[in-house]
Amino acid sequence: MSKHTQVTSKETTWRNHLARHASSGKSVSAFCRDEAISEGNFYAWRSRLQTKNGNAPSRPPKRITPFIDLGAVKGVATTERLSGATSHAPAIASGIEVRIDLGGGVSLTIMRH
């Protein structure tokens, strides 16, 4: 049997597995256990066949993070905290330092020199 025939045969086998899973109503874990199939192989073949058919696997949408505009940096840098409080600190001569209080005693400091 040629290598091309083997690949086509495996693809056919996995397409059948995926079709049976889709109509089974079972979770991937339960389906693989009942069919004696490796879950890792199931996910790998599903991804491979979706990509090959131009159906890229769906990914969760990107989470949009709010933007904090600190304004122009002049003689005094403004640091805006997530709690809404604004404090003023002298600007670093050759850069800027931003501290954000994340709560729970955690603070994020970003420095640019």
C-alpha positions as a Markdown table, in Angstrom:
| # | Residue | x | y | z |
|---|---|---|---|---|
| 1 | Met | 0.0 | 0.0 | 0.0 |
| 2 | Ser | 1.5 | 3.4 | -1.0 |
| 3 | Lys | 2.0 | 6.2 | 1.5 |
| 4 | His | -0.7 | 8.3 | -0.2 |
| 5 | Thr | -3.2 | 5.5 | 0.0 |
| 6 | Gln | -2.4 | 5.1 | 3.8 |
| 7 | Val | -3.0 | 8.8 | 4.4 |
| 8 | Thr | -6.2 | 8.8 | 2.5 |
| 9 | Ser | -7.4 | 5.7 | 4.4 |
| 10 | Lys | -6.6 | 7.4 | 7.7 |
| 11 | Glu | -8.4 | 10.5 | 6.7 |
| 12 | Thr | -11.4 | 8.5 | 5.7 |
| 13 | Thr | -11.3 | 6.7 | 9.0 |
| 14 | Trp | -11.1 | 9.9 | 11.0 |
| 15 | Arg | -13.8 | 11.6 | 9.0 |
| 16 | Asn | -16.0 | 8.7 | 9.9 |
| 17 | His | -15.1 | 9.0 | 13.6 |
| 18 | Leu | -15.8 | 12.7 | 13.6 |
| 19 | Ala | -19.1 | 12.2 | 11.8 |
| 20 | Arg | -20.2 | 9.5 | 14.3 |
| 21 | His | -19.1 | 11.8 | 17.2 |
| 22 | Ala | -21.2 | 14.7 | 15.8 |
| 23 | Ser | -24.3 | 12.6 | 15.6 |
| 24 | Ser | -23.7 | 10.7 | 18.9 |
| 25 | Gly | -24.5 | 13.6 | 21.2 |
| 26 | Lys | -21.7 | 12.4 | 23.5 |
| 27 | Ser | -18.8 | 14.4 | 24.9 |
| 28 | Val | -15.5 | 13.9 | 23.2 |
| 29 | Ser | -14.2 | 12.1 | 26.3 |
| 30 | Ala | -17.1 | 9.6 | 26.4 |
| 31 | Phe | -17.1 | 9.0 | 22.6 |
| 32 | Cys | -13.3 | 8.3 | 22.7 |
| 33 | Arg | -13.6 | 6.0 | 25.6 |
| 34 | Asp | -16.5 | 4.1 | 24.0 |
| 35 | Glu | -14.6 | 3.8 | 20.6 |
| 36 | Ala | -11.2 | 3.1 | 22.2 |
| 37 | Ile | -9.7 | 6.2 | 20.6 |
| 38 | Ser | -7.1 | 8.5 | 22.0 |
| 39 | Glu | -8.5 | 11.9 | 22.9 |
| 40 | Gly | -5.3 | 13.5 | 21.7 |
| 41 | Asn | -5.6 | 11.8 | 18.3 |
| 42 | Phe | -9.2 | 12.8 | 18.1 |
| 43 | Tyr | -8.4 | 16.5 | 18.7 |
| 44 | Ala | -5.3 | 16.4 | 16.4 |
| 45 | Trp | -7.3 | 14.9 | 13.5 |
| 46 | Arg | -10.3 | 17.2 | 14.0 |
| 47 | Ser | -8.0 | 20.2 | 13.9 |
| 48 | Arg | -6.0 | 18.8 | 10.9 |
| 49 | Leu | -9.2 | 18.1 | 8.9 |
| 50 | Gln | -10.8 | 21.4 | 9.7 |
| 51 | Thr | -7.7 | 23.3 | 8.6 |
| 52 | Lys | -7.4 | 21.2 | 5.5 |
| 53 | Asn | -11.0 | 22.0 | 4.5 |
| 54 | Gly | -10.5 | 25.7 | 5.2 |
| 55 | Asn | -12.7 | 25.5 | 8.3 |
| 56 | Ala | -10.2 | 26.8 | 10.9 |
| 57 | Pro | -11.2 | 25.8 | 14.4 |
| 58 | Ser | -13.2 | 28.4 | 16.2 |
| 59 | Arg | -11.4 | 30.4 | 18.8 |
| 60 | Pro | -12.9 | 32.4 | 21.6 |
| 61 | Pro | -13.2 | 36.1 | 20.8 |
| 62 | Lys | -10.4 | 38.4 | 22.0 |
| 63 | Arg | -11.2 | 40.2 | 25.2 |
| 64 | Ile | -11.0 | 43.9 | 24.9 |
| 65 | Thr | -9.2 | 45.7 | 27.7 |
| 66 | Pro | -10.0 | 49.3 | 28.5 |
| 67 | Phe | -7.4 | 51.8 | 27.6 |
| 68 | Ile | -6.2 | 54.3 | 30.2 |
| 69 | Asp | -5.2 | 57.6 | 28.5 |
| 70 | Leu | -2.5 | 59.3 | 30.6 |
| 71 | Gly | -2.4 | 62.4 | 28.5 |
| 72 | Ala | 0.7 | 64.3 | 27.4 |
| 73 | Val | 3.8 | 64.0 | 29.6 |
| 74 | Lys | 5.0 | 67.4 | 30.6 |
| 75 | Gly | 6.4 | 68.7 | 33.9 |
| 76 | Val | 4.1 | 66.5 | 36.0 |
| 77 | Ala | 3.1 | 63.0 | 35.2 |
| 78 | Thr | -0.5 | 61.9 | 36.0 |
| 79 | Thr | -1.0 | 58.4 | 37.3 |
| 80 | Glu | -4.5 | 57.0 | 37.0 |
| 81 | Arg | -5.5 | 54.2 | 39.3 |
| 82 | Leu | -8.2 | 51.6 | 38.6 |
| 83 | Ser | -10.0 | 52.8 | 41.7 |
| 84 | Gly | -10.6 | 56.1 | 39.9 |
| 85 | Ala | -8.2 | 58.1 | 42.1 |
| 86 | Thr | -5.7 | 60.2 | 40.3 |
| 87 | Ser | -2.4 | 61.2 | 41.8 |
| 88 | His | 0.3 | 63.5 | 40.6 |
| 89 | Ala | 4.0 | 62.8 | 40.8 |
| 90 | Pro | 7.0 | 64.6 | 39.3 |
| 91 | Ala | 7.9 | 63.3 | 35.8 |
| 92 | Ile | 11.1 | 61.3 | 35.5 |
| 93 | Ala | 13.6 | 63.5 | 33.7 |
| 94 | Ser | 14.1 | 61.1 | 30.8 |
| 95 | Gly | 11.0 | 59.0 | 30.9 |
| 96 | Ile | 7.8 | 58.2 | 32.7 |
| 97 | Glu | 6.6 | 55.9 | 35.5 |
| 98 | Val | 3.1 | 54.7 | 35.8 |
| 99 | Arg | 1.8 | 52.9 | 38.9 |
| 100 | Ile | -1.6 | 51.1 | 38.9 |
| 101 | Asp | -3.2 | 49.8 | 42.1 |
| 102 | Leu | -4.7 | 46.5 | 41.2 |
| 103 | Gly | -6.2 | 45.9 | 44.6 |
| 104 | Gly | -5.4 | 43.3 | 47.2 |
| 105 | Gly | -2.0 | 44.9 | 47.9 |
| 106 | Val | -0.9 | 44.4 | 44.3 |
| 107 | Ser | 0.4 | 47.3 | 42.2 |
| 108 | Leu | 1.6 | 47.3 | 38.6 |
| 109 | Thr | 4.5 | 49.7 | 37.8 |
| 110 | Ile | 5.5 | 50.5 | 34.3 |
| 111 | Met | 8.7 | 52.6 | 33.7 |
| 112 | Arg | 10.1 | 54.1 | 30.5 |
| 113 | His | 13.5 | 55.7 | 30.5 |
